[in-house]
Amino acid sequence: MDGGATDNEPIELARTALAGLFGRNPRAAERADRAVWLIDPFAGLAPLGPENFTAFLAELGSIATTLTQQTRYDTADLLLAGNEDVFSRFMLTPTRNGQTGSDAIASSGLGAFIGFACPAFMRFDYLLGRQNCQRFLRETFILAETNPVMKGFWTDDQKGRFATAAGPGMLPIIPLIDEAAVDEMRDPWPKGKLEPEQYRKGVEDRFRAIFELELSGSLLRSILSWVGAHATEKQAADYVIGAMRASLAKAGL
């Protein structure tokens, strides 16, 4: 498991643990007997930076984002996971109406923190995840029925029942039965469920508390911090609420 910041190595370490230092995991559907499974809610194309001259301060955030994106995955990892002919590397990422990764979920805004501001966003993403995982187990996490891993475990009736979704000659590695086989449903897209203005007082109170704490230490500094905090708390709240509104507009929320 990667913490999600910058380290690619866990993927390669997992592959090496399965294949050996100089080995290679079988990739064909008829021979694959081990696999690395990536689960990434934000898989997809990284956003490109500005194409024209911008202020220096505006570039600092882009530089940090670039470093993170460039070291998060190797290109080969994503290509193998997305190759339908490779069965030693799988990836599960959100999908919704043709959108994938962060574009498919409601909680990806503000660096994936906006979901904490709206329970409806978290509920939508949770149910979408259940639906996506169910479809993944039915249609993607599969092997050929001639694979030695599959032999001796299936009756002819079971092969006919489970091969429908997986495709001709293919069987799911983890078959869904009983309640797990009931189609998962999801909520409508939670548009209009979050009003950022409701957090104005909370943002102002938090900003003021931090501002006053950082500048405390003497009577004069305490007075200055109190004055400064009250003079700038509205601007701080305007900035946060504006960022939330921009994120919601971009996502159609």
N, C-alpha and C positions, 0 to 999 in steps of 0.2 A: 504494500500500500504506500503510495506516494502522498506526502502531505499537500501536494498541489502547488507548491511555490516554484521551485526551479530544478529539482533533481530528476533527471531522466533515468538514472541508473537502476532503480528498482525493477523497471521493465526488463532491462537486459539481464539483471541478476536472476529474475524469475525464469527467463528463457534459458539461461545457462544452468540453473538448478535442474531444469527438466531435461536438457539436451546434453549436459556435460560441457566441459571447458572448450573442447574443439568439436563437439557434436552438432547435430542439427535435428530439430524436431520434424518428423514426417508431416508433409503438408497436404497430401492428397486425401480426398474424402474416404477412399478405400483403405488408407493406411494410417492416418493420423490416430495416435493413441494418447496424446497429451496436448495441452494448449495453454496459452496465456490469455486471460480474459480481462480486457480493459473496460472499466466503467467510468465514463467521463461525462458529466452534465454539460460541459462547455466545449465539446469537440466541434471543430469547424474552422473556417478561415479566420485568421487573426485580422482585426481591422487595420487598415493602412493608415499611416500618419498623414499630416497635412502635406499638400503638394506645393504650397507657396511659402514665402517667408512669413514667419510668425514671431511673436515676442519670445524672448529667451525664457522667461518664466513659464510660458505656456508649453515650451518644449520639454521642460524637466519631467513632467508627468509622462509624456510620450516616451522618453528615454527609458524610464523605469519599466513601463509597460512592454517596450520592445525587448528589453533584457529578459523579462519573465517569459514572454511568448516564445522567444528564440530558444530558450533552454527547457521548455516544458516537455516537449516531445521531439524525438528525431522524426524526420519525414518518413523514414522507412517503417517506423512503428505504425503510423496511420495508414500508409499504403498497404501494408500487409493485412492490417485489421479490416480494411475496406475491400480487399480483394476477395471476390466470391469463390475463387478457386483455392483459397488458402484456408485450411481447417485446423491450423495450429495457432491461429491468432484471431481472437474475436473482440469486438468492441460493442458496448451498449451505450447509446447516447440518446437523449430525448429526440423524438420526432413527432411532428404535429402538422398535418395538412401541408406536407411538402417542405416544412421547415425543420431544421435540425439544430442540435446543440443549444446554445444560449438563446437563439431566436425562437425556440419552441416552448420555452418555459416562461413563467410569469415573474420569477424571482431573480432574474439575472441582472437587473439594473443596479446601478451604484456599486459595482464590484460584487454583485450577488448578495448585497445586504438589504435591498429594498423589501425582500420578502418578510423580514422581521417586522416591518411596519404594517403588514396586512395579512391576517390569517387566511383570507380567501385566496391569496397568491400561493401560500404554502399548501393549502388543501388542493388547489388545482394541480400543482406540480407533483404532489404525492400521488394523486389518482392517475395522472398522466404517466408517472413512473411505473405504476402497477400495470397499466395497459401496455406500455412499451415493453416491459419485461416479459409479460405473457406472450406477446407477439414474437419477441426475440426467441423465447424457448420453443415456440411452435415452428418457426420458419427459418431461423438463422443458426441456432445452436444445435446443429445436426451433423450426422455422418451417413455415409453410404451403408445400406443394410448388409452389404457384403463385407464390411469392415469387421475384423476379428473381435473388436470390442462389442459389436452388436450381436454376434452369433450366439445362439442358445438361449436367448432371453425373450424372444418374441414368438407368439403364435401367429398363424396366418391371418386370423381375424384382427389381431392387434396391428399387424403390419398394414392391413388395408385401412384401418381406422385412423392411424396416426400418420400414414404417408400422405394423406390428402393435403394437409397444410404444408408439410415439409417438401413435397415434390416427389415425382416418380423415382423409386429406388432409394429414397432418403428416409431416415428415421430420426426423431428427436433424441438427443442425449438424455434429456430429462423430460419424460412424457408427462403431460398434464392430465390428471384424472380427477373425478369427483368434483368437489367445489372449485378446485384450482382450474378446472376446464371451463367454468362459466365465464363468458366474455366479460372482461372488466370494462366499466364505464367511467367517463370523466365528466367533470362539470363544464358548463359553458365558459368561454374565455372571460375572465373576471374583469371586464372593462367597467370602469367607474366605481370600483370597490374601494379605492383608496383616495382620500382627500388630504393632501399634504398639509393643508392649513391647520388641521387638528393638532399637529405636532409643534406649532409655533411656540407655544408657551414652554413646552418641554425642552426645545432646542435653546430658547433664550435662558431658561433657568440653568441648564447644563453649561452653556457657554459662560454665563456670569460666574458660576461656582468655580470653574476651572481658571478663568481669568483672575479672579480674586485670590485664589489659592497660589497661583504661580507668582503673583506680585506681592504676596504678603511677607511680613518680616519686621516691619516697623510701622509706627503710626502713620507716617507720611506716605509710605508705600501702600498701606492699606487704604488710605483715603483716595490716593490716585487710582488704585486698582478698582475701587468701588465706582468712582466717576467714569473711568475708562470703560468698565464693563457695561454700565448702564447706557453709555453713549454709543456703544458699538454692537450691543446685543441684537438690535433690530436688523442691522446689516448682515450679521452672521446668520440669523434665522432666514432672512431673505435669500441668502446664498444657498443654504441647505434646501429650502423649499423650492427654489428655482431649479436646482439640480434634480430634485425628485420629479418635478413637473416635466422637465425635459426628458427624463428617462421614461416616464409614463407615456408621453407623446410618441416617442420613438418606437415603443413596443405596442402601441395601439391600446393602451390601458387607461 
